[in-house]
Amino acid sequence: METKKFLFVSFDALISDVAWQVKKEGHEVKYHIKNSEDKDIADGFVEKTDNWEAEIPWADIVVFDDVLGMGKWANKVRSQGKLVVGGTPYTDQLEDDRAFGQEELKKFGIPIIPYQNFTSFDEAIAYVRNNPSKYVIKPSGEAQNVKRFLFVGQEDDGKDIIQVLEAYRKLWSKKIKVFQLQRRVSGVEVAVGAFFNGQEFVYPINVNFEHKKLFPGNIGPSTGEMGTSMFWSIPNRIFNSTLKKMEKKLKEEKYVGYIDLNCIVNSNGIYPLEFTARFGYPTIHIQQEGIMMPIGEFLFGLSDGTLKKFKTRSGFQVGIRLVAPPYPFGGQTKQGTDSKDSVIIFKKPGGLEGVHIEEVKLANGEWVVAGAYGVVLVIVGTGQTMKQAQGQAYGRIKNILIPNAYWRDDIGDRWFEDSDKLHNWGYLREI
């Protein structure tokens, strides 16, 4: 593909790595970051702009990386005749408003887990007392980005949920305006996702397994993500029973991008939990290692509708987040306890295979930690088996030195038990 001009637009510097990869492929890149705390991220890697709207005439393609109102921006740019990768107000709402997302699933004939939406903690507490069971507390809107607010109940009578709701009422009533209580269903947590080119889904699909808890063994507070394992697939039973049913609606919206649906599945059925109507992070970092074409060409083909299918690596990909203080409590720690400006050392020069940047910048030729949250790098491994992919990823981490950095050492381990169940229940086959 000939050289193109890419404009990337971000709230929180999520798409820095993709912008860097596109630049390395020889394209012109400009990058806008709205959040003032994140503006130094990717300094030295790509050219920045403070006024993205002024750059629209320059750009051949504009790439938006989030929801929370970006769908409105993307539609505005589309109306100007530009190629766009991004959402719409409708697809933003699928993710931002959990109740809306669940009701849309129901509208398309997709079974959902019973839930109740609340704006009052007192009403939610009374509801649990009158309907004792295991629940999950899920904030909506911007509060859902604070992952420690999500709470998974363990007690059959819901007493732990009531205790947490009472604490939230005292501490976080101004922060959590709307939240959902969803019945807890046991099973395998698995996500299916696919890219959409404005007209139809592009194949293959992606099957992935998130690891959100902070510590190995899936314990500790929930985080944005500590790592993900994945593989590419023909459309399987989970996809065809859920996302595929929304293809016509996404076509009406002229949606261009990636959409993912996290589910709980068991021997009784498939139960969707929540949408990601944008690129996932670190999902897109890991997906790049499996997509067998330049990411710039991929994005351009997605935006103009010419990309119908693409080649991927066989086997598995595993991505591990390397994080450092104050993660996962960005902005909550005392001054001096974070890792900003810490140096990133590669023990063997040139050892950048599988290395993807998150909160990183270049300073005097050195890689250093940037931003405010301590989400530093994603390290990816690939292999014909999950163990091979894990081995390559963790082997690559050994070449990296970041003061105070840490990571989970069990990303991908879930597969060895979950795969038996998924195959036994028939969810990974085409129907």
GIKA-V804270 format. One line per field, one symbol per residue. ss: DSSP state (@ for helix, = for strand, . for the rest). psi: psi as a letter, one per 30 degrees, with the letter a starting at -180 (. if undefined). burial: b if it has 9 or more other C-alpha atoms within 8 Angstrom, else e. A space follows every 50 residues. Layout:
ss->???
psi->???
burial->???
//
This chain:
ss->....======.....@@@@@@@@@...======..@@@........==.. ..@@@.....====.....@@@@@@@@@....====..@@@@@@@@.@@@ @@@@@@@....=..====..@@@@@@@@@@....=====.@@@@@.@@@. ==......@@@@@@@@@@@@@.......=====....==========... ===============...===============...@@@@@.@@@@@@@@ @@@..===========..========......@@@@@@@@=...@@@@@@ @@@@....=..=...========...................====.... ....===..====..====.....=========..@@@@@@@@@@@@..= ==...=........@@@@@@@@@@@......
psi->klkljkjkkkeghegeeeeeeeeffglkkkkkkekefgffkgkfelklkf ieeffeeekfkkjkgabhffeeeeeeeefgglkkjlaleeeeeeeejeee eeeeeeeggjklkklkkkfkeeeeeeeeefiklklkkjllbffffjfffk kjkfkffgeeeeeeeeeeeeegffejeklkjkkkkkakkkkkllkkgfel kklllkkljljflelkghlalklekflklllklljaeeeffdeefgeeee eefhkjakkkjklkkaffakjkelljhakljgeeeeeeffkhlkeeeeee eeeggfjellklklblkkkkkjllkgkghkffllkfgagkgkkjkjejkg igkgkkkciklkjhfkklkaaffgjdlkkklllfleeeeeeeefeeeffk jjkglllkggkffeefeeeeeeeefgfglk.
burial->eeeebbbbbbbebbbbbbbbbbbeeebbbbbbbbbeebbbbbbeebbebe ebeebbeebbbbbbbbbbebbbebbebbeeebbbbbbbbbbbbbbbbbeb bbebbbeeebbbbeeebbeebeebbeebbeebbbbbbbbbbebbebbebb bebebeebebbbeebbebbeeebeebbbbbbbbbeeebbbbbbbbbbbbb bbbbbbbbbbbbbbebebeeebbebbbbbbbbbebbbbbbbbbebbbeeb bebbbbbbbbbbbbbbeeebbbbbbbbbbeebbbbbbebbbbebbbbbbb bbbbbebbebebbebbbbbbbbbbbbbbbbeebeeeebbbebbbebeeee eeebbbbbbbbbeeeebbbbbbbbbbbbbbbbbbebebbbbbbbebeebb bbeebebbeebbeebeebeebbbeeebbeee
//
